[in-house]
Each structure stands twice: as structure tokens, then as C-alpha cells.
Amino acid sequence: PSPASLVAISEECRRLVALLPEPALREIANLKLAGYTTAEIAQQMGVAPRTVERKTGLIRKVWIQDADASAEA
């Protein structure tokens, strides 16, 4: 990818993470984007893997709503 594309992708990632309403969701999103597994994130945050899975589902929901709103605009 070109440098301009990399900047655009980075900005979009930051925008999407900023949409998340809780610090824990933002942390999980950033760790997932960095390539960490669910088990690694759970261990790092001191929670059960199922908690990370559930919160990842909430992240997807927020991001899908944003994509749907963008598509309608």
C-alpha cells in the first residue's frame, strides 16, 4: 500500500476505536488490531476469555451500526 493509503487506514482505525463507549472496549479493539489473541487479551486484562469474546461482539455491533449509518448517508 502507498503511504497515503497507510495513513488513511490508520486514521480510520483510530476513528473506529474512538466510537467505542468504554475504555475496556477500546483496549480490546486496539489489542485485536495489534494481533493479540483472545486468550492473550484475557490474560493481559485479567478477565475470562468469554468476557473478551462478548466485548468483541459489542465492538462489532458498534462498528456495524457505524457502517450502516455511513451507507445510508
PyRosetta script that sets phi, psi and omega in degrees:
from pyrosetta import init, pose_from_sequence

init()
pose = pose_from_sequence("PSPASLVAISEECRRLVALLPEPALREIANLKLAGYTTAEIAQQMGVAPRTVERKTGLIRKVWIQDADASAEA")
pose.set_psi(1, 151.5)
pose.set_omega(1, 180.0)
pose.set_phi(2, -73.8)
pose.set_psi(2, 161.0)
pose.set_omega(2, 176.3)
pose.set_phi(3, -56.7)
pose.set_psi(3, -38.4)
pose.set_omega(3, 179.3)
pose.set_phi(4, -64.4)
pose.set_psi(4, -39.3)
pose.set_omega(4, 177.8)
pose.set_phi(5, -64.6)
pose.set_psi(5, -41.6)
pose.set_omega(5, 179.2)
pose.set_phi(6, -63.2)
pose.set_psi(6, -39.1)
pose.set_omega(6, 177.4)
pose.set_phi(7, -65.0)
pose.set_psi(7, -43.8)
pose.set_omega(7, -179.9)
pose.set_phi(8, -62.6)
pose.set_psi(8, -42.7)
pose.set_omega(8, 179.5)
pose.set_phi(9, -64.0)
pose.set_psi(9, -44.5)
pose.set_omega(9, 179.7)
pose.set_phi(10, -61.2)
pose.set_psi(10, -43.8)
pose.set_omega(10, 178.9)
pose.set_phi(11, -64.2)
pose.set_psi(11, -40.2)
pose.set_omega(11, 179.6)
pose.set_phi(12, -66.5)
pose.set_psi(12, -39.7)
pose.set_omega(12, 176.6)
pose.set_phi(13, -61.1)
pose.set_psi(13, -45.3)
pose.set_omega(13, 178.4)
pose.set_phi(14, -61.9)
pose.set_psi(14, -40.3)
pose.set_omega(14, 179.8)
pose.set_phi(15, -63.8)
pose.set_psi(15, -44.8)
pose.set_omega(15, -178.6)
pose.set_phi(16, -65.6)
pose.set_psi(16, -42.0)
pose.set_omega(16, 178.4)
pose.set_phi(17, -63.5)
pose.set_psi(17, -39.0)
pose.set_omega(17, -179.8)
pose.set_phi(18, -65.1)
pose.set_psi(18, -22.2)
pose.set_omega(18, 178.2)
pose.set_phi(19, -69.5)
pose.set_psi(19, -22.3)
pose.set_omega(19, -173.8)
pose.set_phi(20, -71.7)
pose.set_psi(20, 133.1)
pose.set_omega(20, -170.9)
pose.set_phi(21, -79.5)
pose.set_psi(21, -12.7)
pose.set_omega(21, -176.2)
pose.set_phi(22, -125.5)
pose.set_psi(22, 143.8)
pose.set_omega(22, 176.5)
pose.set_phi(23, -57.1)
pose.set_psi(23, -37.4)
pose.set_omega(23, -179.8)
pose.set_phi(24, -64.0)
pose.set_psi(24, -38.2)
pose.set_omega(24, 178.6)
pose.set_phi(25, -66.5)
pose.set_psi(25, -41.3)
pose.set_omega(25, 178.4)
pose.set_phi(26, -63.8)
pose.set_psi(26, -40.2)
pose.set_omega(26, 179.1)
pose.set_phi(27, -64.2)
pose.set_psi(27, -45.3)
pose.set_omega(27, 179.2)
pose.set_phi(28, -62.6)
pose.set_psi(28, -44.2)
pose.set_omega(28, 179.6)
pose.set_phi(29, -60.4)
pose.set_psi(29, -45.6)
pose.set_omega(29, 179.5)
pose.set_phi(30, -62.7)
pose.set_psi(30, -40.7)
pose.set_omega(30, 179.3)
pose.set_phi(31, -67.9)
pose.set_psi(31, -40.4)
pose.set_omega(31, 177.0)
pose.set_phi(32, -62.6)
pose.set_psi(32, -44.0)
pose.set_omega(32, 179.4)
pose.set_phi(33, -64.0)
pose.set_psi(33, -27.8)
pose.set_omega(33, 178.3)
pose.set_phi(34, -81.0)
pose.set_psi(34, -6.6)
pose.set_omega(34, 174.8)
pose.set_phi(35, 99.9)
pose.set_psi(35, 7.7)
pose.set_omega(35, 179.1)
pose.set_phi(36, -73.9)
pose.set_psi(36, 148.3)
pose.set_omega(36, 177.3)
pose.set_phi(37, -82.6)
pose.set_psi(37, 166.8)
pose.set_omega(37, 176.7)
pose.set_phi(38, -58.2)
pose.set_psi(38, -44.3)
pose.set_omega(38, -179.7)
pose.set_phi(39, -62.8)
pose.set_psi(39, -41.7)
pose.set_omega(39, 179.0)
pose.set_phi(40, -65.0)
pose.set_psi(40, -41.0)
pose.set_omega(40, 179.1)
pose.set_phi(41, -65.9)
pose.set_psi(41, -44.3)
pose.set_omega(41, 179.6)
pose.set_phi(42, -58.9)
pose.set_psi(42, -44.9)
pose.set_omega(42, -179.8)
pose.set_phi(43, -64.6)
pose.set_psi(43, -44.3)
pose.set_omega(43, -179.2)
pose.set_phi(44, -63.0)
pose.set_psi(44, -37.6)
pose.set_omega(44, -177.1)
pose.set_phi(45, -90.4)
pose.set_psi(45, -9.8)
pose.set_omega(45, -179.7)
pose.set_phi(46, 72.3)
pose.set_psi(46, 35.9)
pose.set_omega(46, 178.9)
pose.set_phi(47, -128.4)
pose.set_psi(47, 171.3)
pose.set_omega(47, 178.0)
pose.set_phi(48, -75.2)
pose.set_psi(48, 148.7)
pose.set_omega(48, 176.1)
pose.set_phi(49, -55.0)
pose.set_psi(49, -35.0)
pose.set_omega(49, 179.3)
pose.set_phi(50, -61.7)
pose.set_psi(50, -34.6)
pose.set_omega(50, 177.6)
pose.set_phi(51, -63.4)
pose.set_psi(51, -43.4)
pose.set_omega(51, 178.3)
pose.set_phi(52, -63.8)
pose.set_psi(52, -42.1)
pose.set_omega(52, 178.3)
pose.set_phi(53, -61.3)
pose.set_psi(53, -44.1)
pose.set_omega(53, -179.7)
pose.set_phi(54, -63.4)
pose.set_psi(54, -44.3)
pose.set_omega(54, -179.4)
pose.set_phi(55, -69.1)
pose.set_psi(55, -32.1)
pose.set_omega(55, 175.4)
pose.set_phi(56, -63.6)
pose.set_psi(56, -37.0)
pose.set_omega(56, 175.0)
pose.set_phi(57, -63.3)
pose.set_psi(57, -39.1)
pose.set_omega(57, 176.9)
pose.set_phi(58, -65.1)
pose.set_psi(58, -39.0)
pose.set_omega(58, 177.5)
pose.set_phi(59, -60.7)
pose.set_psi(59, -47.8)
pose.set_omega(59, 179.0)
pose.set_phi(60, -57.6)
pose.set_psi(60, -42.6)
pose.set_omega(60, -178.5)
pose.set_phi(61, -60.6)
pose.set_psi(61, -46.2)
pose.set_omega(61, 179.2)
pose.set_phi(62, -61.4)
pose.set_psi(62, -45.5)
pose.set_omega(62, -177.3)
pose.set_phi(63, -69.1)
pose.set_psi(63, -35.3)
pose.set_omega(63, 176.7)
pose.set_phi(64, -66.9)
pose.set_psi(64, -41.3)
pose.set_omega(64, 177.5)
pose.set_phi(65, -60.5)
pose.set_psi(65, -40.4)
pose.set_omega(65, 178.4)
pose.set_phi(66, -64.6)
pose.set_psi(66, -43.2)
pose.set_omega(66, 179.2)
pose.set_phi(67, -63.7)
pose.set_psi(67, -41.4)
pose.set_omega(67, 178.2)
pose.set_phi(68, -63.2)
pose.set_psi(68, -42.0)
pose.set_omega(68, 179.3)
pose.set_phi(69, -65.2)
pose.set_psi(69, -38.3)
pose.set_omega(69, 178.8)
pose.set_phi(70, -67.4)
pose.set_psi(70, -37.0)
pose.set_omega(70, -179.5)
pose.set_phi(71, -68.6)
pose.set_psi(71, -32.4)
pose.set_omega(71, -179.5)
pose.set_phi(72, -77.1)
pose.set_psi(72, -23.6)
pose.set_omega(72, -176.3)
pose.set_phi(73, -76.8)
pose.dump_pdb("model.pdb")
